[in-house]
């Protein structure tokens, strides 16, 4: 087991702090698209949510994801993120 510092991040949905490894990163690409960054190392402004549908729904509904990414998350982008999240959950 790795010892030492574990970065903490705040979930954009429930606002709880958790280790970065437990959260899923969403990013705003340089082109303005919003997508999930599974590896957590792609370029772009990032925001984190727990790997639960509840937190993603809250982050989209309350505007936490849009605020953290400093971008407008329209209904099209929200539905794409929700669909992608569902696909990722089914694979796991």
N, C-alpha and C positions, 0 to 999 in steps of 0.2 A: 504494500500500500504506500502510496506517495505521501510524504509528509511535507509540511511547510504551508506556504500561503495558498489559499484557494480564493480566487476572485469571487466576490459577491455581486449579484446584479438584482435589479428590482423588476418584477413582473409588471408589464404594462396593463395587465388586466386586474389582478387582485392587489397589486402594490406590495406584495410580500417579498422580502429579500430571500434569495436562495443562492447556492453555489452555481456558478456559471454553467457547469457541466450538466446540471439538472434542467436547464432552461433551453428553449428553442429560440434561435436568433432570426429575426426578420430584418431585412435590409432594404434601403432605398438605393437603387443602383444609380450610377452617375447619369444615366438616361432618364431617371425619374420613375422607373418601374419599382413595384414593391413585390418582394419575393422572399421565400425562406432561404436561409443560408445554413444548410445542415452541417457543413464542416465548421462553420463559425469563423472562417478566415478570409472571406471575400471582401473586396473593397466596397465601401459605401457606409452611409450612416446606419447604425443598427439599433434595434430595440429587442427586448427579450420578453417571452411569455412562457408560462409553464406548459408542459406537454399535455394539457387537458383542454377539451372543447369549451369548458366553462370559462377558462381564463381568456381564450382567444375571443370568444363571443363578447365578454366584458370589455376587452381591449378595443374591439371594433365599435361596440355600442357606446361606450363612454368617451371615446376619442383618445384614449391613452396611447394607442399605437400611432395615430396620426400626430399627436403632440410629440412623442418621442422621436419619430422619424422626420418631424418638421415637414410634413407633406400631407396633401389631401388624399385620404383613403376613400375613394368613391365606392359606390355600390358594386361596380364591376370588379374593382380590385379586391374588395372584401369577399365577394363570392369566389373569386379565383383563389384567394388565400384559404378560405374555408374548404374548398374542394381539394386543394393540395394537402391541407392538413389531414383531411379524412383519408386520402390516399396513403399518406405516410403512416397513419395510425393502423390502417388495415395491413400494411406490410410488416409492421412490428410485431 
